[in-house]
């Protein structure tokens, strides 16, 4: 069963990713997450490899872009991982964002509709074993030899997607959302969707950048390198505006860093992770920002802080 704290695995290649997942398990971190984007190593393929060299850690995708894979392909990959690591995989999907998908020739339209169709069809296929559906984006007629109960999660940015997750998913995964926005907008929207569907409220998984340093300028430089491009995307700028931290294009202002990034010494970072959980987050998914010139040392500090937070919230 997944714990309440996890870590994002960033690696140059699949071999390093598997090694870092093993290291996370050795440290006692209960959950390892990976994104799938661009031409980076494919998370689901990495998880299949990691499944054979780990025993306990729960692996999750945050996220796999839906536009590039048919639900049947995602189901095939899911049942493969499930057979290698029973009960240790969570499939997180989402529409990503227009600039990234345009590079693949995607006709970007009605992303929330597309996400809902994927959630409806994948849930039926994985959990019930068969599906027959024809929608605006998805046409599928498929049956599995044996259903699996792999949790199906989805990305959420604005209230509409949080509501969709409440209605149709086993969890909502945020990204770039300040804690205050998640508390004031995300959680209520998630609850509205669940209430409308007459189902329990699924957990909100707060995808949160962290940095183990007391050097504010180092944090700002790391944020500028690793997350500043999101302020070029209209959907994200609109969310920042709603969160009360409006940003100019390409900007990562001090106000956004304070609202978004959990940083400081290890004690402070651990306490902030615990506070996020106390504020209603179902799980904190910590994304280590690389600060300073030594990448491995920076990542090691983050891994140890996340392991400590996991132990103290178990």
Legacy VTK file of the C-alpha trace (Angstrom):
# vtk DataFile Version 3.0
C-alpha trace
ASCII
DATASET POLYDATA
POINTS 314 float
0.000 0.000 0.000
1.286 3.449 -0.917
2.503 5.736 1.843
1.855 9.460 2.072
5.219 10.707 0.793
6.953 9.965 -2.489
9.766 11.248 -4.649
10.092 12.103 -8.329
12.819 10.175 -10.125
14.746 12.286 -12.626
17.514 10.509 -14.491
19.617 10.836 -17.613
18.799 7.308 -18.747
16.799 4.230 -17.820
19.667 2.515 -15.988
20.121 5.501 -13.680
16.363 5.705 -13.120
16.205 2.063 -12.014
19.194 2.623 -9.718
17.535 5.638 -8.099
14.272 3.735 -7.587
16.262 1.002 -5.831
18.028 3.650 -3.733
14.680 5.170 -2.774
13.405 1.777 -1.642
16.590 1.158 0.362
16.054 4.476 2.164
12.479 3.544 3.039
10.750 5.950 0.655
7.399 4.262 -0.052
6.596 5.790 -3.461
8.634 6.517 -6.580
7.171 8.605 -9.385
8.295 9.405 -12.932
7.067 11.698 -15.648
7.006 10.776 -19.327
7.696 13.641 -21.667
9.502 14.500 -24.860
12.211 11.955 -25.632
13.147 11.255 -21.998
13.197 7.638 -20.793
9.706 6.136 -20.833
8.443 5.824 -17.265
6.370 2.687 -17.789
9.268 0.838 -19.417
11.544 1.911 -16.552
8.998 0.676 -14.010
8.870 -2.726 -15.678
12.643 -2.948 -15.246
12.584 -1.623 -11.698
9.839 -4.078 -10.762
12.295 -6.957 -11.156
14.901 -5.497 -8.760
12.655 -4.056 -6.023
10.270 -5.607 -3.532
8.223 -2.929 -1.776
8.297 0.479 -3.392
5.129 1.627 -5.154
5.715 3.142 -8.590
3.528 5.738 -10.273
3.444 7.762 -13.475
2.905 11.504 -13.123
1.961 11.601 -15.907
1.747 9.683 -19.180
0.384 12.053 -21.871
-2.860 10.638 -23.226
-2.706 12.071 -26.733
0.198 9.849 -27.745
-1.096 6.459 -26.551
-4.408 4.733 -27.121
-6.104 3.422 -23.962
-5.462 -0.150 -25.104
-1.710 0.552 -25.224
-1.825 2.002 -21.715
-3.786 -1.035 -20.542
-1.205 -3.385 -22.100
1.621 -1.595 -20.318
-0.286 -1.511 -17.053
-1.038 -5.224 -16.941
2.608 -5.939 -17.820
3.876 -3.938 -14.823
1.122 -5.347 -12.619
2.230 -8.892 -13.427
5.825 -8.036 -12.469
4.994 -5.990 -9.359
1.472 -6.885 -8.177
-0.159 -4.017 -6.309
2.864 -1.751 -6.736
1.871 0.431 -9.675
-0.373 3.476 -10.068
-1.152 4.742 -13.555
-1.295 8.533 -13.748
-2.436 10.041 -17.046
-3.165 13.513 -18.368
-3.441 15.640 -21.491
-0.132 17.428 -20.832
-0.149 20.902 -22.425
-0.491 22.265 -25.918
3.103 23.362 -26.710
4.521 19.947 -25.773
1.889 18.041 -27.723
2.045 20.304 -30.772
5.606 19.048 -31.331
4.106 15.616 -31.991
1.512 16.900 -34.446
-1.388 16.595 -32.001
-4.562 18.485 -32.832
-5.071 20.054 -29.413
-8.781 20.448 -28.695
-11.078 19.903 -25.727
-8.365 18.454 -23.449
-10.737 18.014 -20.503
-13.168 16.032 -22.669
-10.287 13.915 -23.892
-9.119 13.261 -20.329
-12.601 12.224 -19.216
-12.931 9.792 -22.115
-9.600 8.200 -21.206
-10.590 7.887 -17.559
-13.956 6.341 -18.442
-12.543 3.829 -20.909
-9.382 2.892 -19.019
-11.273 2.391 -15.766
-13.777 0.100 -17.475
-11.095 -1.881 -19.294
-8.682 -2.251 -16.362
-11.114 -2.662 -13.476
-14.010 -4.422 -15.180
-12.142 -6.226 -17.960
-13.989 -4.908 -21.008
-15.094 -1.695 -22.667
-17.073 -0.549 -25.688
-17.008 3.197 -26.270
-17.120 5.735 -29.083
-16.531 9.372 -28.147
-15.046 12.553 -29.581
-11.481 11.398 -28.934
-11.589 7.720 -28.042
-13.025 4.774 -29.930
-12.391 1.413 -28.293
-13.728 -2.124 -28.216
-11.536 -4.309 -26.056
-11.471 -7.052 -23.444
-8.800 -8.245 -21.021
-8.187 -11.860 -20.075
-8.142 -10.766 -16.432
-9.038 -7.331 -14.987
-6.588 -5.575 -12.670
-7.344 -3.063 -9.920
-4.447 -0.727 -10.658
-5.311 2.756 -9.347
-6.002 5.218 -12.159
-5.036 8.812 -11.421
-5.008 11.978 -13.503
-3.355 15.361 -13.664
-5.236 18.402 -12.373
-4.488 22.098 -12.830
-7.705 24.135 -12.879
-10.943 23.501 -10.946
-12.574 21.666 -13.882
-9.866 19.008 -13.975
-9.950 18.610 -10.183
-13.710 18.022 -10.460
-13.149 15.455 -13.217
-10.682 13.619 -10.985
-13.186 13.657 -8.145
-15.777 12.144 -10.439
-13.721 9.602 -12.360
-10.195 9.032 -10.979
-8.556 7.365 -7.998
-6.553 10.491 -7.300
-5.619 13.930 -8.620
-1.976 14.814 -9.287
-1.184 18.506 -9.203
1.751 20.253 -10.829
3.028 23.798 -10.311
0.118 24.559 -7.977
0.931 26.576 -4.829
-0.219 25.023 -1.562
-2.762 27.775 -0.916
-4.349 27.184 -4.317
-4.614 23.448 -3.641
-6.298 24.080 -0.300
-8.674 26.809 -1.503
-9.421 25.596 -5.052
-8.184 22.063 -5.637
-9.584 20.241 -2.628
-13.085 21.811 -2.830
-13.291 21.073 -6.578
-12.153 17.491 -6.006
-14.879 17.142 -3.375
-17.535 18.629 -5.679
-16.735 16.093 -8.381
-16.827 13.182 -5.959
-20.068 14.352 -4.354
-21.736 14.738 -7.753
-20.757 11.169 -8.624
-21.748 9.825 -5.209
-18.319 8.389 -4.473
-15.614 8.906 -1.827
-13.262 11.836 -2.350
-10.006 10.548 -3.865
-6.660 11.835 -2.578
-4.961 14.947 -3.891
-1.311 14.224 -4.599
0.621 17.488 -4.297
3.502 17.476 -6.771
5.863 19.813 -4.911
9.356 21.107 -5.809
11.790 20.831 -2.896
15.339 22.104 -2.326
17.544 21.295 0.658
19.396 24.579 0.955
19.133 27.823 2.878
20.526 29.796 -0.066
17.546 31.648 -1.531
19.483 32.699 -4.635
20.415 29.077 -5.313
16.740 28.107 -5.060
15.768 30.921 -7.412
18.433 29.882 -9.929
17.334 26.235 -9.760
13.688 27.205 -10.220
14.582 29.399 -13.184
16.374 26.469 -14.838
13.856 23.787 -14.082
10.344 25.248 -13.868
10.332 28.774 -15.350
9.074 27.616 -18.758
5.607 26.950 -17.317
4.934 30.666 -16.988
5.069 30.789 -20.805
1.955 28.590 -20.999
-1.439 30.343 -20.779
-3.118 27.620 -18.659
-0.399 27.872 -16.031
-0.345 31.670 -16.021
-4.120 31.638 -15.487
-3.662 29.258 -12.543
-0.930 31.458 -11.041
-3.283 34.421 -11.367
-6.066 32.533 -9.594
-3.577 31.476 -6.906
-2.691 35.117 -6.235
0.861 34.941 -7.608
0.588 36.290 -11.183
3.716 35.831 -13.283
5.028 37.442 -16.427
6.040 35.172 -19.297
9.226 33.277 -18.463
9.283 34.633 -14.913
9.702 32.814 -11.621
9.218 35.570 -9.079
10.079 35.453 -5.402
6.362 35.301 -4.589
5.929 32.142 -6.678
9.016 30.514 -5.163
7.687 31.166 -1.665
4.252 29.808 -2.612
5.410 26.808 -4.611
8.851 25.554 -3.568
9.503 23.844 -0.234
13.068 24.849 0.612
15.406 25.311 3.559
17.401 22.979 5.770
16.277 19.382 6.171
14.274 20.087 9.327
12.306 22.865 7.651
11.597 20.847 4.510
10.399 17.850 6.530
8.103 20.044 8.619
6.648 21.710 5.519
5.925 18.330 3.943
4.170 17.268 7.145
2.177 20.514 7.127
0.970 19.880 3.569
-0.354 16.511 4.698
-1.996 18.111 7.734
-3.640 20.657 5.397
-5.465 17.903 3.532
-3.096 16.594 0.882
-3.424 12.848 0.477
0.221 12.563 -0.510
3.216 14.791 -1.157
5.145 13.977 -4.321
8.484 15.709 -3.812
10.349 16.873 -6.912
14.006 17.552 -6.015
15.379 20.744 -7.517
19.087 20.434 -8.251
20.862 23.214 -6.354
24.577 23.928 -6.523
27.149 22.352 -8.783
27.049 18.801 -7.449
23.936 17.110 -8.853
24.389 13.818 -7.019
24.951 15.488 -3.651
21.904 17.700 -4.147
19.705 14.720 -5.035
21.070 12.703 -2.106
20.086 15.474 0.317
16.567 15.505 -1.115
16.238 11.711 -0.965
17.275 11.652 2.690
14.840 14.446 3.588
11.971 12.669 1.822
12.864 9.378 3.517
12.763 11.125 6.885
9.410 12.771 6.094
8.031 9.391 5.035
9.200 7.761 8.267
7.721 10.533 10.407
4.326 10.359 8.677
4.015 6.576 8.363
LINES 1 315
314 0 1 2 3 4 5 6 7 8 9 10 11 12 13 14 15 16 17 18 19 20 21 22 23 24 25 26 27 28 29 30 31 32 33 34 35 36 37 38 39 40 41 42 43 44 45 46 47 48 49 50 51 52 53 54 55 56 57 58 59 60 61 62 63 64 65 66 67 68 69 70 71 72 73 74 75 76 77 78 79 80 81 82 83 84 85 86 87 88 89 90 91 92 93 94 95 96 97 98 99 100 101 102 103 104 105 106 107 108 109 110 111 112 113 114 115 116 117 118 119 120 121 122 123 124 125 126 127 128 129 130 131 132 133 134 135 136 137 138 139 140 141 142 143 144 145 146 147 148 149 150 151 152 153 154 155 156 157 158 159 160 161 162 163 164 165 166 167 168 169 170 171 172 173 174 175 176 177 178 179 180 181 182 183 184 185 186 187 188 189 190 191 192 193 194 195 196 197 198 199 200 201 202 203 204 205 206 207 208 209 210 211 212 213 214 215 216 217 218 219 220 221 222 223 224 225 226 227 228 229 230 231 232 233 234 235 236 237 238 239 240 241 242 243 244 245 246 247 248 249 250 251 252 253 254 255 256 257 258 259 260 261 262 263 264 265 266 267 268 269 270 271 272 273 274 275 276 277 278 279 280 281 282 283 284 285 286 287 288 289 290 291 292 293 294 295 296 297 298 299 300 301 302 303 304 305 306 307 308 309 310 311 312 313
